[in-house]
Amino acid sequence: MDRDYFNIHFSTWMQIVNQLVIENIGFSIYDLPDQYYADSFEAGMNEHDMAQIVINDWNNYNDINFNITGIDSKNSNQP
């Protein structure tokens, strides 16, 4: 990809991705785990598809963290 094209358009692309994510989950992409934003942009991914990846990752993360009923807290090291 042409470096000038990247420098001109990537920032706008990121702003749109960020806005879509905020509208859907209430968090900025800058507060979430990193994604391959630059690689995805250079590969031609549109903003909606990238936002969907971030949202899906967030949903999967929450599923893992909120379904912890099977943890055995009796065997944890406590002071």
PDB file of N, CA, C and O in Angstrom:
ATOM      1  N   MET A   1       0.854  -1.174   0.000  1.00  0.00           N
ATOM      2  CA  MET A   1       0.000   0.000   0.000  1.00  0.00           C
ATOM      3  C   MET A   1       0.895   1.231   0.000  1.00  0.00           C
ATOM      4  O   MET A   1       1.933   1.261   0.661  1.00  0.00           O
ATOM      5  N   ASP A   2       0.496   2.203  -0.720  1.00  0.00           N
ATOM      6  CA  ASP A   2       1.213   3.466  -0.803  1.00  0.00           C
ATOM      7  C   ASP A   2       1.219   4.146   0.567  1.00  0.00           C
ATOM      8  O   ASP A   2       0.169   4.283   1.194  1.00  0.00           O
ATOM      9  N   ARG A   3       2.376   4.565   1.026  1.00  0.00           N
ATOM     10  CA  ARG A   3       2.533   5.184   2.347  1.00  0.00           C
ATOM     11  C   ARG A   3       1.706   6.469   2.458  1.00  0.00           C
ATOM     12  O   ARG A   3       1.139   6.746   3.516  1.00  0.00           O
ATOM     13  N   ASP A   4       1.632   7.243   1.398  1.00  0.00           N
ATOM     14  CA  ASP A   4       0.831   8.470   1.427  1.00  0.00           C
ATOM     15  C   ASP A   4      -0.652   8.144   1.617  1.00  0.00           C
ATOM     16  O   ASP A   4      -1.342   8.805   2.394  1.00  0.00           O
ATOM     17  N   TYR A   5      -1.135   7.128   0.908  1.00  0.00           N
ATOM     18  CA  TYR A   5      -2.538   6.726   1.051  1.00  0.00           C
ATOM     19  C   TYR A   5      -2.809   6.321   2.503  1.00  0.00           C
ATOM     20  O   TYR A   5      -3.813   6.721   3.093  1.00  0.00           O
ATOM     21  N   PHE A   6      -1.908   5.531   3.061  1.00  0.00           N
ATOM     22  CA  PHE A   6      -2.057   5.090   4.445  1.00  0.00           C
ATOM     23  C   PHE A   6      -2.102   6.299   5.380  1.00  0.00           C
ATOM     24  O   PHE A   6      -2.995   6.405   6.221  1.00  0.00           O
ATOM     25  N   ASN A   7      -1.151   7.194   5.232  1.00  0.00           N
ATOM     26  CA  ASN A   7      -1.066   8.350   6.123  1.00  0.00           C
ATOM     27  C   ASN A   7      -2.287   9.263   6.018  1.00  0.00           C
ATOM     28  O   ASN A   7      -2.680   9.884   7.005  1.00  0.00           O
ATOM     29  N   ILE A   8      -2.877   9.347   4.857  1.00  0.00           N
ATOM     30  CA  ILE A   8      -4.038  10.210   4.650  1.00  0.00           C
ATOM     31  C   ILE A   8      -5.327   9.566   5.160  1.00  0.00           C
ATOM     32  O   ILE A   8      -6.154  10.247   5.766  1.00  0.00           O
ATOM     33  N   HIS A   9      -5.512   8.268   4.925  1.00  0.00           N
ATOM     34  CA  HIS A   9      -6.811   7.629   5.148  1.00  0.00           C
ATOM     35  C   HIS A   9      -6.914   6.769   6.406  1.00  0.00           C
ATOM     36  O   HIS A   9      -8.023   6.521   6.879  1.00  0.00           O
ATOM     37  N   PHE A  10      -5.813   6.314   6.953  1.00  0.00           N
ATOM     38  CA  PHE A  10      -5.878   5.393   8.094  1.00  0.00           C
ATOM     39  C   PHE A  10      -6.516   6.050   9.311  1.00  0.00           C
ATOM     40  O   PHE A  10      -7.340   5.426   9.980  1.00  0.00           O
ATOM     41  N   SER A  11      -6.162   7.270   9.609  1.00  0.00           N
ATOM     42  CA  SER A  11      -6.698   7.952  10.783  1.00  0.00           C
ATOM     43  C   SER A  11      -8.221   8.074  10.710  1.00  0.00           C
ATOM     44  O   SER A  11      -8.909   7.846  11.705  1.00  0.00           O
ATOM     45  N   THR A  12      -8.740   8.427   9.557  1.00  0.00           N
ATOM     46  CA  THR A  12     -10.184   8.535   9.373  1.00  0.00           C
ATOM     47  C   THR A  12     -10.847   7.172   9.523  1.00  0.00           C
ATOM     48  O   THR A  12     -11.903   7.048  10.144  1.00  0.00           O
ATOM     49  N   TRP A  13     -10.223   6.160   8.954  1.00  0.00           N
ATOM     50  CA  TRP A  13     -10.729   4.783   9.054  1.00  0.00           C
ATOM     51  C   TRP A  13     -10.823   4.371  10.519  1.00  0.00           C
ATOM     52  O   TRP A  13     -11.824   3.794  10.942  1.00  0.00           O
ATOM     53  N   MET A  14      -9.785   4.668  11.288  1.00  0.00           N
ATOM     54  CA  MET A  14      -9.767   4.338  12.718  1.00  0.00           C
ATOM     55  C   MET A  14     -10.862   5.084  13.475  1.00  0.00           C
ATOM     56  O   MET A  14     -11.491   4.514  14.366  1.00  0.00           O
ATOM     57  N   GLN A  15     -11.095   6.338  13.137  1.00  0.00           N
ATOM     58  CA  GLN A  15     -12.136   7.113  13.802  1.00  0.00           C
ATOM     59  C   GLN A  15     -13.508   6.492  13.569  1.00  0.00           C
ATOM     60  O   GLN A  15     -14.334   6.431  14.480  1.00  0.00           O
ATOM     61  N   ILE A  16     -13.742   6.034  12.351  1.00  0.00           N
ATOM     62  CA  ILE A  16     -15.030   5.411  12.037  1.00  0.00           C
ATOM     63  C   ILE A  16     -15.170   4.091  12.781  1.00  0.00           C
ATOM     64  O   ILE A  16     -16.226   3.811  13.349  1.00  0.00           O
ATOM     65  N   VAL A  17     -14.117   3.275  12.785  1.00  0.00           N
ATOM     66  CA  VAL A  17     -14.149   2.010  13.537  1.00  0.00           C
ATOM     67  C   VAL A  17     -14.443   2.302  15.007  1.00  0.00           C
ATOM     68  O   VAL A  17     -15.298   1.658  15.615  1.00  0.00           O
ATOM     69  N   ASN A  18     -13.738   3.262  15.566  1.00  0.00           N
ATOM     70  CA  ASN A  18     -13.922   3.605  16.971  1.00  0.00           C
ATOM     71  C   ASN A  18     -15.353   4.038  17.247  1.00  0.00           C
ATOM     72  O   ASN A  18     -15.943   3.602  18.236  1.00  0.00           O
ATOM     73  N   GLN A  19     -15.914   4.870  16.412  1.00  0.00           N
ATOM     74  CA  GLN A  19     -17.278   5.343  16.616  1.00  0.00           C
ATOM     75  C   GLN A  19     -18.281   4.189  16.553  1.00  0.00           C
ATOM     76  O   GLN A  19     -19.204   4.130  17.365  1.00  0.00           O
ATOM     77  N   LEU A  20     -18.113   3.286  15.610  1.00  0.00           N
ATOM     78  CA  LEU A  20     -19.001   2.126  15.504  1.00  0.00           C
ATOM     79  C   LEU A  20     -18.923   1.246  16.751  1.00  0.00           C
ATOM     80  O   LEU A  20     -19.940   0.752  17.237  1.00  0.00           O
ATOM     81  N   VAL A  21     -17.720   1.059  17.254  1.00  0.00           N
ATOM     82  CA  VAL A  21     -17.547   0.241  18.452  1.00  0.00           C
ATOM     83  C   VAL A  21     -18.188   0.924  19.660  1.00  0.00           C
ATOM     84  O   VAL A  21     -18.892   0.280  20.438  1.00  0.00           O
ATOM     85  N   ILE A  22     -17.949   2.210  19.814  1.00  0.00           N
ATOM     86  CA  ILE A  22     -18.554   2.948  20.930  1.00  0.00           C
ATOM     87  C   ILE A  22     -20.074   2.868  20.875  1.00  0.00           C
ATOM     88  O   ILE A  22     -20.719   2.662  21.903  1.00  0.00           O
ATOM     89  N   GLU A  23     -20.648   3.029  19.696  1.00  0.00           N
ATOM     90  CA  GLU A  23     -22.105   2.976  19.543  1.00  0.00           C
ATOM     91  C   GLU A  23     -22.670   1.613  19.921  1.00  0.00           C
ATOM     92  O   GLU A  23     -23.812   1.518  20.369  1.00  0.00           O
ATOM     93  N   ASN A  24     -21.882   0.564  19.744  1.00  0.00           N
ATOM     94  CA  ASN A  24     -22.379  -0.793  19.987  1.00  0.00           C
ATOM     95  C   ASN A  24     -22.086  -1.332  21.379  1.00  0.00           C
ATOM     96  O   ASN A  24     -22.924  -2.030  21.949  1.00  0.00           O
ATOM     97  N   ILE A  25     -20.925  -1.030  21.939  1.00  0.00           N
ATOM     98  CA  ILE A  25     -20.602  -1.607  23.245  1.00  0.00           C
ATOM     99  C   ILE A  25     -20.257  -0.570  24.303  1.00  0.00           C
ATOM    100  O   ILE A  25     -20.070  -0.916  25.469  1.00  0.00           O
ATOM    101  N   GLY A  26     -20.170   0.691  23.914  1.00  0.00           N
ATOM    102  CA  GLY A  26     -19.932   1.738  24.885  1.00  0.00           C
ATOM    103  C   GLY A  26     -18.486   1.938  25.295  1.00  0.00           C
ATOM    104  O   GLY A  26     -18.205   2.711  26.210  1.00  0.00           O
ATOM    105  N   PHE A  27     -17.572   1.258  24.639  1.00  0.00           N
ATOM    106  CA  PHE A  27     -16.152   1.397  24.933  1.00  0.00           C
ATOM    107  C   PHE A  27     -15.410   1.827  23.678  1.00  0.00           C
ATOM    108  O   PHE A  27     -15.780   1.455  22.565  1.00  0.00           O
ATOM    109  N   SER A  28     -14.375   2.604  23.868  1.00  0.00           N
ATOM    110  CA  SER A  28     -13.513   3.009  22.769  1.00  0.00           C
ATOM    111  C   SER A  28     -12.547   1.877  22.433  1.00  0.00           C
ATOM    112  O   SER A  28     -12.193   1.078  23.300  1.00  0.00           O
ATOM    113  N   ILE A  29     -12.127   1.813  21.182  1.00  0.00           N
ATOM    114  CA  ILE A  29     -11.127   0.810  20.798  1.00  0.00           C
ATOM    115  C   ILE A  29      -9.820   1.033  21.545  1.00  0.00           C
ATOM    116  O   ILE A  29      -9.013   0.113  21.678  1.00  0.00           O
ATOM    117  N   TYR A  30      -9.611   2.240  22.027  1.00  0.00           N
ATOM    118  CA  TYR A  30      -8.379   2.558  22.739  1.00  0.00           C
ATOM    119  C   TYR A  30      -8.403   2.053  24.179  1.00  0.00           C
ATOM    120  O   TYR A  30      -7.383   2.081  24.869  1.00  0.00           O
ATOM    121  N   ASP A  31      -9.566   1.593  24.629  1.00  0.00           N
ATOM    122  CA  ASP A  31      -9.705   1.010  25.967  1.00  0.00           C
ATOM    123  C   ASP A  31      -9.808  -0.510  25.933  1.00  0.00           C
ATOM    124  O   ASP A  31      -9.943  -1.149  26.976  1.00  0.00           O
ATOM    125  N   LEU A  32      -9.746  -1.079  24.760  1.00  0.00           N
ATOM    126  CA  LEU A  32      -9.912  -2.520  24.574  1.00  0.00           C
ATOM    127  C   LEU A  32      -8.588  -3.146  24.142  1.00  0.00           C
ATOM    128  O   LEU A  32      -7.662  -2.431  23.757  1.00  0.00           O
ATOM    129  N   PRO A  33      -8.492  -4.481  24.201  1.00  0.00           N
ATOM    130  CA  PRO A  33      -7.263  -5.128  23.733  1.00  0.00           C
ATOM    131  C   PRO A  33      -6.949  -4.764  22.284  1.00  0.00           C
ATOM    132  O   PRO A  33      -7.846  -4.539  21.472  1.00  0.00           O
ATOM    133  N   ASP A  34      -5.675  -4.713  21.988  1.00  0.00           N
ATOM    134  CA  ASP A  34      -5.225  -4.352  20.646  1.00  0.00           C
ATOM    135  C   ASP A  34      -5.723  -5.331  19.597  1.00  0.00           C
ATOM    136  O   ASP A  34      -5.924  -6.517  19.857  1.00  0.00           O
ATOM    137  N   GLN A  35      -5.912  -4.792  18.416  1.00  0.00           N
ATOM    138  CA  GLN A  35      -6.268  -5.576  17.237  1.00  0.00           C
ATOM    139  C   GLN A  35      -5.261  -5.250  16.143  1.00  0.00           C
ATOM    140  O   GLN A  35      -4.429  -4.358  16.310  1.00  0.00           O
ATOM    141  N   TYR A  36      -5.329  -5.960  15.036  1.00  0.00           N
ATOM    142  CA  TYR A  36      -4.444  -5.714  13.903  1.00  0.00           C
ATOM    143  C   TYR A  36      -5.067  -4.665  12.982  1.00  0.00           C
ATOM    144  O   TYR A  36      -5.411  -4.951  11.835  1.00  0.00           O
ATOM    145  N   TYR A  37      -5.205  -3.452  13.504  1.00  0.00           N
ATOM    146  CA  TYR A  37      -5.886  -2.394  12.762  1.00  0.00           C
ATOM    147  C   TYR A  37      -5.154  -2.037  11.469  1.00  0.00           C
ATOM    148  O   TYR A  37      -5.761  -2.031  10.398  1.00  0.00           O
ATOM    149  N   ALA A  38      -3.879  -1.746  11.555  1.00  0.00           N
ATOM    150  CA  ALA A  38      -3.127  -1.328  10.367  1.00  0.00           C
ATOM    151  C   ALA A  38      -3.101  -2.437   9.325  1.00  0.00           C
ATOM    152  O   ALA A  38      -3.279  -2.175   8.136  1.00  0.00           O
ATOM    153  N   ASP A  39      -2.880  -3.667   9.758  1.00  0.00           N
ATOM    154  CA  ASP A  39      -2.871  -4.792   8.821  1.00  0.00           C
ATOM    155  C   ASP A  39      -4.223  -4.955   8.147  1.00  0.00           C
ATOM    156  O   ASP A  39      -4.299  -5.205   6.944  1.00  0.00           O
ATOM    157  N   SER A  40      -5.280  -4.813   8.918  1.00  0.00           N
ATOM    158  CA  SER A  40      -6.633  -4.949   8.360  1.00  0.00           C
ATOM    159  C   SER A  40      -6.928  -3.828   7.375  1.00  0.00           C
ATOM    160  O   SER A  40      -7.523  -4.061   6.323  1.00  0.00           O
ATOM    161  N   PHE A  41      -6.516  -2.621   7.713  1.00  0.00           N
ATOM    162  CA  PHE A  41      -6.709  -1.485   6.803  1.00  0.00           C
ATOM    163  C   PHE A  41      -5.956  -1.722   5.501  1.00  0.00           C
ATOM    164  O   PHE A  41      -6.503  -1.534   4.414  1.00  0.00           O
ATOM    165  N   GLU A  42      -4.705  -2.134   5.617  1.00  0.00           N
ATOM    166  CA  GLU A  42      -3.894  -2.368   4.419  1.00  0.00           C
ATOM    167  C   GLU A  42      -4.430  -3.513   3.583  1.00  0.00           C
ATOM    168  O   GLU A  42      -4.231  -3.536   2.368  1.00  0.00           O
ATOM    169  N   ALA A  43      -5.106  -4.462   4.211  1.00  0.00           N
ATOM    170  CA  ALA A  43      -5.689  -5.584   3.476  1.00  0.00           C
ATOM    171  C   ALA A  43      -7.004  -5.207   2.800  1.00  0.00           C
ATOM    172  O   ALA A  43      -7.571  -6.001   2.051  1.00  0.00           O
ATOM    173  N   GLY A  44      -7.491  -3.983   3.069  1.00  0.00           N
ATOM    174  CA  GLY A  44      -8.707  -3.518   2.414  1.00  0.00           C
ATOM    175  C   GLY A  44      -9.989  -3.752   3.187  1.00  0.00           C
ATOM    176  O   GLY A  44     -11.079  -3.609   2.633  1.00  0.00           O
ATOM    177  N   MET A  45      -9.877  -4.111   4.465  1.00  0.00           N
ATOM    178  CA  MET A  45     -11.078  -4.345   5.260  1.00  0.00           C
ATOM    179  C   MET A  45     -11.817  -3.027   5.472  1.00  0.00           C
ATOM    180  O   MET A  45     -11.203  -1.987   5.711  1.00  0.00           O
ATOM    181  N   ASN A  46     -13.138  -3.087   5.381  1.00  0.00           N
ATOM    182  CA  ASN A  46     -13.910  -1.867   5.622  1.00  0.00           C
ATOM    183  C   ASN A  46     -14.122  -1.667   7.124  1.00  0.00           C
ATOM    184  O   ASN A  46     -13.889  -2.567   7.931  1.00  0.00           O
ATOM    185  N   GLU A  47     -14.566  -0.471   7.468  1.00  0.00           N
ATOM    186  CA  GLU A  47     -14.702  -0.076   8.863  1.00  0.00           C
ATOM    187  C   GLU A  47     -15.713  -0.940   9.615  1.00  0.00           C
ATOM    188  O   GLU A  47     -15.498  -1.280  10.779  1.00  0.00           O
ATOM    189  N   HIS A  48     -16.798  -1.289   8.961  1.00  0.00           N
ATOM    190  CA  HIS A  48     -17.837  -2.085   9.614  1.00  0.00           C
ATOM    191  C   HIS A  48     -17.348  -3.486   9.949  1.00  0.00           C
ATOM    192  O   HIS A  48     -17.649  -4.008  11.023  1.00  0.00           O
ATOM    193  N   ASP A  49     -16.602  -4.095   9.047  1.00  0.00           N
ATOM    194  CA  ASP A  49     -16.074  -5.431   9.318  1.00  0.00           C
ATOM    195  C   ASP A  49     -15.051  -5.395  10.454  1.00  0.00           C
ATOM    196  O   ASP A  49     -15.026  -6.295  11.294  1.00  0.00           O
ATOM    197  N   MET A  50     -14.211  -4.361  10.483  1.00  0.00           N
ATOM    198  CA  MET A  50     -13.228  -4.253  11.562  1.00  0.00           C
ATOM    199  C   MET A  50     -13.931  -4.016  12.891  1.00  0.00           C
ATOM    200  O   MET A  50     -13.559  -4.611  13.903  1.00  0.00           O
ATOM    201  N   ALA A  51     -14.931  -3.163  12.899  1.00  0.00           N
ATOM    202  CA  ALA A  51     -15.684  -2.923  14.133  1.00  0.00           C
ATOM    203  C   ALA A  51     -16.351  -4.207  14.603  1.00  0.00           C
ATOM    204  O   ALA A  51     -16.412  -4.468  15.804  1.00  0.00           O
ATOM    205  N   GLN A  52     -16.851  -5.009  13.675  1.00  0.00           N
ATOM    206  CA  GLN A  52     -17.503  -6.263  14.053  1.00  0.00           C
ATOM    207  C   GLN A  52     -16.505  -7.227  14.693  1.00  0.00           C
ATOM    208  O   GLN A  52     -16.853  -7.947  15.628  1.00  0.00           O
ATOM    209  N   ILE A  53     -15.283  -7.244  14.203  1.00  0.00           N
ATOM    210  CA  ILE A  53     -14.239  -8.082  14.809  1.00  0.00           C
ATOM    211  C   ILE A  53     -13.992  -7.647  16.249  1.00  0.00           C
ATOM    212  O   ILE A  53     -13.906  -8.482  17.149  1.00  0.00           O
ATOM    213  N   VAL A  54     -13.880  -6.351  16.461  1.00  0.00           N
ATOM    214  CA  VAL A  54     -13.641  -5.824  17.807  1.00  0.00           C
ATOM    215  C   VAL A  54     -14.819  -6.160  18.722  1.00  0.00           C
ATOM    216  O   VAL A  54     -14.620  -6.583  19.861  1.00  0.00           O
ATOM    217  N   ILE A  55     -16.029  -5.975  18.232  1.00  0.00           N
ATOM    218  CA  ILE A  55     -17.230  -6.258  19.025  1.00  0.00           C
ATOM    219  C   ILE A  55     -17.327  -7.743  19.336  1.00  0.00           C
ATOM    220  O   ILE A  55     -17.643  -8.115  20.466  1.00  0.00           O
ATOM    221  N   ASN A  56     -17.062  -8.592  18.361  1.00  0.00           N
ATOM    222  CA  ASN A  56     -17.086 -10.038  18.604  1.00  0.00           C
ATOM    223  C   ASN A  56     -16.041 -10.438  19.635  1.00  0.00           C
ATOM    224  O   ASN A  56     -16.307 -11.266  20.506  1.00  0.00           O
ATOM    225  N   ASP A  57     -14.853  -9.850  19.538  1.00  0.00           N
ATOM    226  CA  ASP A  57     -13.799 -10.133  20.507  1.00  0.00           C
ATOM    227  C   ASP A  57     -14.249  -9.715  21.908  1.00  0.00           C
ATOM    228  O   ASP A  57     -14.030 -10.442  22.877  1.00  0.00           O
ATOM    229  N   TRP A  58     -14.870  -8.557  22.009  1.00  0.00           N
ATOM    230  CA  TRP A  58     -15.376  -8.080  23.296  1.00  0.00           C
ATOM    231  C   TRP A  58     -16.446  -9.027  23.840  1.00  0.00           C
ATOM    232  O   TRP A  58     -16.433  -9.363  25.024  1.00  0.00           O
ATOM    233  N   ASN A  59     -17.363  -9.453  22.989  1.00  0.00           N
ATOM    234  CA  ASN A  59     -18.410 -10.378  23.424  1.00  0.00           C
ATOM    235  C   ASN A  59     -17.817 -11.712  23.875  1.00  0.00           C
ATOM    236  O   ASN A  59     -18.259 -12.271  24.879  1.00  0.00           O
ATOM    237  N   ASN A  60     -16.836 -12.225  23.156  1.00  0.00           N
ATOM    238  CA  ASN A  60     -16.188 -13.477  23.554  1.00  0.00           C
ATOM    239  C   ASN A  60     -15.438 -13.311  24.865  1.00  0.00           C
ATOM    240  O   ASN A  60     -15.452 -14.210  25.705  1.00  0.00           O
ATOM    241  N   TYR A  61     -14.790 -12.184  25.048  1.00  0.00           N
ATOM    242  CA  TYR A  61     -14.079 -11.902  26.291  1.00  0.00           C
ATOM    243  C   TYR A  61     -15.050 -11.887  27.462  1.00  0.00           C
ATOM    244  O   TYR A  61     -14.770 -12.460  28.515  1.00  0.00           O
ATOM    245  N   ASN A  62     -16.177 -11.240  27.281  1.00  0.00           N
ATOM    246  CA  ASN A  62     -17.168 -11.172  28.358  1.00  0.00           C
ATOM    247  C   ASN A  62     -17.764 -12.532  28.657  1.00  0.00           C
ATOM    248  O   ASN A  62     -18.021 -12.840  29.821  1.00  0.00           O
ATOM    249  N   ASP A  63     -17.992 -13.355  27.650  1.00  0.00           N
ATOM    250  CA  ASP A  63     -18.518 -14.698  27.875  1.00  0.00           C
ATOM    251  C   ASP A  63     -17.567 -15.496  28.756  1.00  0.00           C
ATOM    252  O   ASP A  63     -18.004 -16.210  29.659  1.00  0.00           O
ATOM    253  N   ILE A  64     -16.299 -15.380  28.502  1.00  0.00           N
ATOM    254  CA  ILE A  64     -15.300 -16.119  29.274  1.00  0.00           C
ATOM    255  C   ILE A  64     -15.260 -15.601  30.708  1.00  0.00           C
ATOM    256  O   ILE A  64     -15.202 -16.396  31.646  1.00  0.00           O
ATOM    257  N   ASN A  65     -15.289 -14.297  30.891  1.00  0.00           N
ATOM    258  CA  ASN A  65     -15.142 -13.726  32.222  1.00  0.00           C
ATOM    259  C   ASN A  65     -16.402 -13.795  33.068  1.00  0.00           C
ATOM    260  O   ASN A  65     -16.312 -13.762  34.295  1.00  0.00           O
ATOM    261  N   PHE A  66     -17.555 -13.887  32.459  1.00  0.00           N
ATOM    262  CA  PHE A  66     -18.766 -13.913  33.253  1.00  0.00           C
ATOM    263  C   PHE A  66     -19.266 -15.324  33.518  1.00  0.00           C
ATOM    264  O   PHE A  66     -20.189 -15.504  34.313  1.00  0.00           O
ATOM    265  N   ASN A  67     -18.693 -16.310  32.887  1.00  0.00           N
ATOM    266  CA  ASN A  67     -19.098 -17.686  33.100  1.00  0.00           C
ATOM    267  C   ASN A  67     -18.033 -18.410  33.912  1.00  0.00           C
ATOM    268  O   ASN A  67     -17.412 -19.356  33.428  1.00  0.00           O
ATOM    269  N   ILE A  68     -17.824 -17.965  35.144  1.00  0.00           N
ATOM    270  CA  ILE A  68     -16.749 -18.526  35.960  1.00  0.00           C
ATOM    271  C   ILE A  68     -17.283 -19.271  37.174  1.00  0.00           C
ATOM    272  O   ILE A  68     -16.580 -19.375  38.179  1.00  0.00           O
ATOM    273  N   THR A  69     -18.472 -19.777  37.113  1.00  0.00           N
ATOM    274  CA  THR A  69     -19.085 -20.423  38.269  1.00  0.00           C
ATOM    275  C   THR A  69     -18.361 -21.690  38.695  1.00  0.00           C
ATOM    276  O   THR A  69     -18.530 -22.141  39.828  1.00  0.00           O
ATOM    277  N   GLY A  70     -17.559 -22.273  37.816  1.00  0.00           N
ATOM    278  CA  GLY A  70     -16.888 -23.525  38.150  1.00  0.00           C
ATOM    279  C   GLY A  70     -15.541 -23.367  38.833  1.00  0.00           C
ATOM    280  O   GLY A  70     -14.854 -24.365  39.053  1.00  0.00           O
ATOM    281  N   ILE A  71     -15.144 -22.165  39.172  1.00  0.00           N
ATOM    282  CA  ILE A  71     -13.844 -21.955  39.805  1.00  0.00           C
ATOM    283  C   ILE A  71     -13.911 -22.385  41.260  1.00  0.00           C
ATOM    284  O   ILE A  71     -14.834 -22.025  41.990  1.00  0.00           O
ATOM    285  N   ASP A  72     -12.923 -23.155  41.664  1.00  0.00           N
ATOM    286  CA  ASP A  72     -12.837 -23.643  43.037  1.00  0.00           C
ATOM    287  C   ASP A  72     -12.039 -22.643  43.863  1.00  0.00           C
ATOM    288  O   ASP A  72     -10.809 -22.636  43.816  1.00  0.00           O
ATOM    289  N   SER A  73     -12.731 -21.805  44.614  1.00  0.00           N
ATOM    290  CA  SER A  73     -12.041 -20.788  45.399  1.00  0.00           C
ATOM    291  C   SER A  73     -11.547 -21.325  46.740  1.00  0.00           C
ATOM    292  O   SER A  73     -10.815 -20.630  47.445  1.00  0.00           O
ATOM    293  N   LYS A  74     -11.929 -22.537  47.103  1.00  0.00           N
ATOM    294  CA  LYS A  74     -11.513 -23.106  48.385  1.00  0.00           C
ATOM    295  C   LYS A  74     -10.027 -23.496  48.386  1.00  0.00           C
ATOM    296  O   LYS A  74      -9.398 -23.562  49.442  1.00  0.00           O
ATOM    297  N   ASN A  75      -9.480 -23.752  47.202  1.00  0.00           N
ATOM    298  CA  ASN A  75      -8.091 -24.179  47.132  1.00  0.00           C
ATOM    299  C   ASN A  75      -7.141 -23.058  46.768  1.00  0.00           C
ATOM    300  O   ASN A  75      -5.981 -23.318  46.448  1.00  0.00           O
ATOM    301  N   SER A  76      -7.600 -21.817  46.806  1.00  0.00           N
ATOM    302  CA  SER A  76      -6.735 -20.710  46.467  1.00  0.00           C
ATOM    303  C   SER A  76      -5.851 -20.358  47.643  1.00  0.00           C
ATOM    304  O   SER A  76      -6.215 -20.592  48.795  1.00  0.00           O
ATOM    305  N   ASN A  77      -4.681 -19.791  47.351  1.00  0.00           N
ATOM    306  CA  ASN A  77      -3.757 -19.387  48.401  1.00  0.00           C
ATOM    307  C   ASN A  77      -4.250 -18.076  49.000  1.00  0.00           C
ATOM    308  O   ASN A  77      -4.362 -17.065  48.306  1.00  0.00           O
ATOM    309  N   GLN A  78      -4.539 -18.107  50.279  1.00  0.00           N
ATOM    310  CA  GLN A  78      -5.009 -16.904  50.949  1.00  0.00           C
ATOM    311  C   GLN A  78      -4.045 -16.595  52.086  1.00  0.00           C
ATOM    312  O   GLN A  78      -3.507 -17.507  52.713  1.00  0.00           O
ATOM    313  N   PRO A  79      -3.827 -15.318  52.350  1.00  0.00           N
ATOM    314  CA  PRO A  79      -2.911 -14.962  53.447  1.00  0.00           C
ATOM    315  C   PRO A  79      -3.451 -15.326  54.793  1.00  0.00           C
ATOM    316  O   PRO A  79      -2.795 -15.089  55.807  1.00  0.00           O
TER     317      PRO A  79
END
